[in-house]
Amino acid sequence: MSIKTILKSTVAALAFASAGPLFAQGTAIDTAAFDALVARGPVADAATIASSTWATKIKQAGSLRLGGTQTSNLFSLLNEKDGKMRGFDAGITQLLTRYILGDAAKVQFTQVSSSTREQVLINNQVDMVLATYSITPARAEKISFAGPYYTSQAGVLVKANNKAIQSYNDLAGKKVATQAGSTGPAILAQFAPKAVVQEFQTHQEALDALRQGRVDAYVTDYTLLLNALSLGTGDAKLAGAPFGAQDPYGIGLPKGSDGVAFINAFLKKIEADGTWAKLWTVSIGQRTGSTTAPTPPAIP
């Protein structure tokens, strides 16, 4: 998924809020719980750092140079009051920084976009890019990816009082919104071929159609729906579990970097000790009404 898509979804949901009660206010992240979780993160020993050229370079520099974003409500959002970024991506970054440097705050931030992510790595402007960055064959030709650390699929959004739609299996004969030019139409053709599909040009238009009752459901990327829910007041809900093909998010690194093995070992560590699930809960679950953390994606 592109950073631009995440940003557009946040802006769209905020604009949508002014039109009515659905998604009118957000559920803020528990900053104390987030900060405490990061502060309890593991710290690598000297031998572990020395085993990686990539980690050793960061240790010697005294800071981790991050290519990221600070506008995604669930994944990495800047709190202008205290100057800190919080969210799932931000948490992974800070935990990794603490793991290498012993201090989660030692991050040098560079804003990236979907068109600059590979180039900042190629130009050695950053040590890594962590920004809801989908792993694709085309990107993997230019850079290397650690992870995946998160995956997304398709999801179904309905109004909170809708009891007829419990999952995509209940979409037959229902009016279902999706975005033109996205994977939504193909996913619906595969999983809900009898749905009455209405394609909209933007995320906002689809949300608006749901609010106004012009459609019964909205099918799009699950992460976008979670982001919309995090800006809401409980007037909408997810119907059933995510479905369809997996969209893996990875951590971009310079091509051939041994940081891939180092970060993968770190990800396995925080998954095994429960930190990954706790980070998901405080960053996403508690803010979207999701009570059960998903299983982390398998790491090669």
RONU-334572 format. One record per residue (C-alpha): residue number from 1; residue in one letter; x, y, z. Coordinates in Angstrom, 2 decimals, padded with zeros to 5 digits, always signed. Layout:
<atoms>
i, aa, u, v, w
NUM, A, X, Y, Z
...
</atoms>
This chain:
<atoms>
i, aa, u, v, w
1, M, +000.00, +000.00, +000.00
2, S, +001.25, +003.48, -000.77
3, I, +001.73, +006.19, +001.84
4, K, -000.40, +008.44, -000.36
5, T, -003.28, +005.96, -000.09
6, I, -003.04, +005.85, +003.71
7, L, -002.88, +009.66, +003.88
8, K, -005.84, +010.02, +001.54
9, S, -007.85, +007.58, +003.63
10, T, -007.18, +009.58, +006.80
11, V, -008.01, +012.91, +005.17
12, A, -011.09, +011.43, +003.52
13, A, -012.40, +010.03, +006.77
14, L, -011.85, +013.34, +008.53
15, A, -013.67, +015.20, +005.77
16, F, -016.39, +012.58, +005.84
17, A, -016.84, +013.19, +009.56
18, S, -018.26, +016.66, +008.94
19, A, -021.07, +015.21, +006.88
20, G, -022.69, +013.19, +009.65
21, P, -022.29, +011.07, +012.79
22, L, -020.55, +008.09, +011.19
23, F, -016.78, +008.34, +011.86
24, A, -017.30, +011.69, +013.58
25, Q, -014.58, +011.41, +016.22
26, G, -011.51, +009.32, +016.79
27, T, -010.23, +006.96, +019.45
28, A, -006.86, +008.30, +020.49
29, I, -003.97, +005.97, +021.16
30, D, -003.15, +005.28, +024.81
31, T, +000.14, +007.19, +024.81
32, A, +001.21, +005.99, +028.26
33, A, +000.65, +002.34, +027.37
34, F, +002.42, +002.73, +024.03
35, D, +005.43, +004.47, +025.55
36, A, +005.66, +001.92, +028.38
37, L, +005.57, -000.97, +025.92
38, V, +008.42, +000.50, +023.88
39, A, +010.40, +001.18, +027.05
40, R, +010.17, -002.52, +027.97
41, G, +011.46, -003.68, +024.59
42, P, +014.52, -005.93, +024.35
43, V, +018.07, -004.62, +023.88
44, A, +020.58, -006.61, +021.81
45, D, +023.91, -007.64, +023.31
46, A, +027.23, -006.59, +021.79
47, A, +027.75, -009.90, +020.00
48, T, +024.37, -009.66, +018.27
49, I, +025.13, -006.14, +017.06
50, A, +028.63, -007.16, +015.92
51, S, +027.18, -009.97, +013.82
52, S, +025.56, -007.45, +011.46
53, T, +027.37, -004.82, +009.39
54, W, +024.09, -002.92, +009.03
55, A, +023.41, -002.82, +012.80
56, T, +027.06, -002.03, +013.61
57, K, +026.95, +001.02, +011.32
58, I, +023.85, +002.33, +013.12
59, K, +025.39, +001.64, +016.53
60, Q, +028.52, +003.56, +015.60
61, A, +026.51, +006.46, +014.16
62, G, +024.43, +006.72, +017.32
63, S, +021.09, +006.98, +015.54
64, L, +018.87, +005.10, +013.10
65, R, +017.98, +006.99, +009.92
66, L, +014.34, +006.22, +009.14
67, G, +012.41, +006.82, +005.97
68, G, +008.79, +006.95, +007.05
69, T, +005.56, +008.88, +007.34
70, Q, +003.87, +010.70, +010.20
71, T, +000.31, +011.05, +008.93
72, S, -001.19, +007.57, +009.31
73, N, -003.59, +007.48, +012.25
74, L, -003.01, +003.83, +013.13
75, F, +000.51, +003.27, +011.88
76, S, +002.63, +006.39, +012.40
77, L, +001.07, +009.65, +013.50
78, L, +002.96, +012.64, +014.88
79, N, +001.67, +014.01, +018.17
80, E, +002.39, +017.72, +017.84
81, K, +002.06, +018.26, +021.59
82, D, +005.01, +016.08, +022.58
83, G, +006.73, +015.66, +019.20
84, K, +006.51, +011.86, +019.31
85, M, +005.24, +009.48, +016.64
86, R, +003.03, +006.60, +017.68
87, G, +001.27, +003.76, +015.92
88, F, +002.11, +000.26, +014.75
89, D, +004.88, +001.22, +012.31
90, A, +006.24, +003.80, +014.72
91, G, +006.30, +001.18, +017.45
92, I, +008.23, -001.31, +015.33
93, T, +010.73, +001.43, +014.47
94, Q, +011.19, +002.53, +018.07
95, L, +011.49, -001.03, +019.36
96, L, +014.13, -001.78, +016.73
97, T, +015.99, +001.44, +017.56
98, R, +015.97, +000.50, +021.24
99, Y, +017.15, -003.01, +020.32
100, I, +020.20, -001.59, +018.52
101, L, +020.97, +001.60, +020.45
102, G, +019.34, +001.08, +023.83
103, D, +017.30, +004.25, +023.35
104, A, +014.09, +004.28, +021.28
105, A, +014.29, +008.04, +020.74
106, K, +017.49, +007.96, +018.67
107, V, +015.73, +008.13, +015.30
108, Q, +016.49, +010.58, +012.50
109, F, +013.29, +010.94, +010.49
110, T, +013.03, +011.55, +006.75
111, Q, +009.59, +011.92, +005.17
112, V, +009.13, +009.60, +002.20
113, S, +006.42, +009.12, -000.40
114, S, +005.47, +006.21, -002.62
115, S, +007.70, +007.67, -005.35
116, T, +010.81, +008.21, -003.19
117, R, +011.00, +005.13, -000.95
118, E, +013.37, +003.09, -003.10
119, Q, +015.51, +006.08, -004.06
120, V, +016.32, +007.19, -000.50
121, L, +017.67, +003.71, +000.14
122, I, +019.64, +003.61, -003.10
123, N, +021.09, +007.04, -002.32
124, N, +022.04, +006.01, +001.25
125, Q, +019.89, +008.77, +002.71
126, V, +018.25, +006.41, +005.21
127, D, +019.08, +003.10, +006.87
128, M, +015.61, +001.68, +006.34
129, V, +012.11, +002.52, +005.16
130, L, +009.18, +001.46, +007.34
131, A, +005.91, +002.91, +006.08
132, T, +003.12, +000.38, +005.30
133, Y, +005.45, -000.69, +002.50
134, S, +004.05, -003.57, +000.46
135, I, +006.57, -006.18, -000.66
136, T, +006.40, -006.55, -004.45
137, P, +008.68, -008.24, -007.00
138, A, +009.29, -004.93, -008.80
139, R, +010.44, -003.21, -005.61
140, A, +012.54, -006.22, -004.61
141, E, +014.57, -005.78, -007.78
142, K, +015.87, -002.45, -006.46
143, I, +016.02, -002.98, -002.69
144, S, +015.85, -005.75, -000.09
145, F, +012.98, -006.37, +002.31
146, A, +012.99, -007.63, +005.88
147, G, +009.78, -009.15, +007.16
148, P, +006.91, -009.17, +006.48
149, Y, +005.99, -007.65, +009.83
150, Y, +002.29, -007.14, +008.99
151, T, -000.19, -008.25, +006.38
152, S, -003.45, -006.84, +005.11
153, Q, -006.33, -008.34, +003.14
154, A, -009.77, -007.23, +002.05
155, G, -012.47, -006.40, +004.56
156, V, -016.19, -005.62, +004.78
157, L, -017.47, -002.47, +006.50
158, V, -021.15, -002.07, +007.44
159, K, -023.20, +000.14, +009.71
160, A, -023.10, -000.92, +013.35
161, N, -026.80, -001.86, +013.40
162, N, -026.52, -004.14, +010.35
163, K, -027.17, -007.70, +011.49
164, A, -027.80, -009.19, +008.05
165, I, -024.17, -009.03, +006.89
166, Q, -021.79, -011.04, +009.04
167, S, -019.09, -011.63, +006.42
168, Y, -018.47, -011.54, +002.68
169, N, -020.60, -014.68, +002.45
170, D, -023.69, -012.51, +003.10
171, L, -023.14, -010.01, +000.27
172, A, -025.22, -011.81, -002.37
173, G, -027.94, -009.45, -003.59
174, K, -026.60, -006.61, -001.42
175, K, -025.43, -003.24, -002.71
176, V, -021.68, -003.16, -002.12
177, A, -019.37, -000.18, -002.60
178, T, -015.75, -000.50, -003.65
179, Q, -013.14, +001.70, -005.30
180, A, -012.74, +001.78, -009.05
181, G, -009.23, +000.88, -010.12
182, S, -008.52, -001.00, -006.89
183, T, -008.42, -004.74, -006.28
184, G, -011.94, -004.48, -004.82
185, P, -013.94, -005.30, -007.97
186, A, -011.85, -008.40, -008.67
187, I, -012.07, -009.55, -005.07
188, L, -015.84, -009.15, -005.09
189, A, -016.09, -011.01, -008.39
190, Q, -014.21, -013.91, -006.79
191, F, -015.68, -014.00, -003.29
192, A, -019.13, -012.39, -003.72
193, P, -020.09, -012.81, -007.38
194, K, -023.79, -012.18, -006.68
195, A, -023.23, -008.83, -004.94
196, V, -024.54, -005.69, -006.64
197, V, -021.27, -003.82, -006.99
198, Q, -021.12, -000.03, -007.14
199, E, -017.71, +001.44, -007.93
200, F, -016.71, +004.83, -006.55
201, Q, -013.71, +006.92, -007.51
202, T, -012.55, +007.65, -003.97
203, H, -012.50, +006.18, -000.49
204, Q, -014.52, +009.16, +000.76
205, E, -017.28, +008.64, -001.80
206, A, -017.62, +005.01, -000.80
207, L, -017.78, +005.89, +002.90
208, D, -020.36, +008.58, +002.10
209, A, -022.52, +006.08, +000.24
210, L, -022.44, +003.77, +003.26
211, R, -023.33, +006.56, +005.68
212, Q, -026.26, +007.66, +003.53
213, G, -027.56, +004.12, +003.18
214, R, -027.10, +004.05, -000.58
215, V, -025.08, +000.85, -000.18
216, D, -025.23, -001.93, +002.38
217, A, -021.50, -002.52, +002.69
218, Y, -018.10, -001.28, +001.61
219, V, -015.33, -003.69, +000.58
220, T, -011.73, -002.48, +000.37
221, D, -008.32, -002.99, +001.97
222, Y, -008.77, -004.06, +005.59
223, T, -006.14, -001.59, +006.81
224, L, -008.00, +001.32, +005.24
225, L, -011.17, +000.20, +007.01
226, L, -009.37, -000.07, +010.33
227, N, -008.00, +003.43, +009.79
228, A, -011.53, +004.71, +009.15
229, L, -012.84, +002.95, +012.26
230, S, -010.10, +004.49, +014.38
231, L, -011.52, +007.91, +013.44
232, G, -015.07, +006.87, +014.29
233, T, -017.51, +006.65, +017.17
234, G, -018.78, +003.11, +016.79
235, D, -021.44, +003.81, +014.14
236, A, -019.77, +001.31, +011.82
237, K, -018.21, -002.10, +012.25
238, L, -016.23, -004.73, +010.40
239, A, -018.28, -007.70, +009.24
240, G, -016.28, -010.87, +009.66
241, A, -012.59, -011.55, +009.30
242, P, -010.27, -010.25, +006.56
243, F, -010.32, -012.31, +003.37
244, G, -008.64, -012.64, +000.00
245, A, -005.00, -012.47, -001.00
246, Q, -002.42, -011.35, +001.54
247, D, -000.69, -007.98, +001.10
248, P, +002.59, -008.26, +003.05
249, Y, +004.22, -005.14, +004.51
250, G, +008.02, -005.20, +004.72
251, I, +010.90, -003.08, +005.96
252, G, +012.91, -001.68, +003.06
253, L, +016.70, -001.93, +003.22
254, P, +019.57, -001.32, +000.79
255, K, +019.92, -004.10, -001.77
256, G, +021.84, -007.06, -000.36
257, S, +022.02, -005.65, +003.19
258, D, +022.68, -008.13, +006.00
259, G, +020.20, -006.05, +007.95
260, V, +017.53, -008.35, +006.53
261, A, +018.69, -011.27, +008.68
262, F, +019.21, -008.99, +011.69
263, I, +015.74, -007.45, +011.50
264, N, +014.06, -010.78, +010.80
265, A, +015.65, -012.20, +013.96
266, F, +014.43, -009.14, +015.88
267, L, +010.89, -009.52, +014.50
268, K, +010.82, -013.19, +015.50
269, K, +011.97, -012.19, +018.98
270, I, +009.21, -009.62, +019.58
271, E, +006.62, -011.96, +018.10
272, A, +007.69, -014.80, +020.41
273, D, +007.72, -012.70, +023.59
274, G, +004.29, -011.18, +022.93
275, T, +005.48, -007.63, +022.22
276, W, +004.16, -007.69, +018.64
277, A, +000.65, -008.63, +019.80
278, K, +000.70, -006.00, +022.56
279, L, +001.82, -003.36, +020.07
280, W, -000.99, -004.34, +017.70
281, T, -003.50, -004.15, +020.55
282, V, -002.53, -000.67, +021.76
283, S, -001.98, +000.78, +018.26
284, I, -004.86, -000.83, +016.37
285, G, -007.03, -003.25, +018.34
286, Q, -008.14, -001.01, +021.21
287, R, -008.91, +001.80, +018.78
288, T, -011.04, -000.19, +016.35
289, G, -012.97, -002.51, +018.66
290, S, -010.87, -005.53, +017.67
291, T, -010.34, -007.73, +020.71
292, T, -008.12, -010.49, +019.32
293, A, -004.68, -009.78, +017.88
294, P, -004.01, -011.50, +014.55
295, T, -001.29, -014.08, +014.10
296, P, +001.90, -012.34, +012.94
297, P, +002.93, -013.19, +009.37
298, A, +005.50, -015.91, +008.85
299, I, +009.02, -014.56, +008.41
300, P, +011.40, -016.34, +006.03
</atoms>
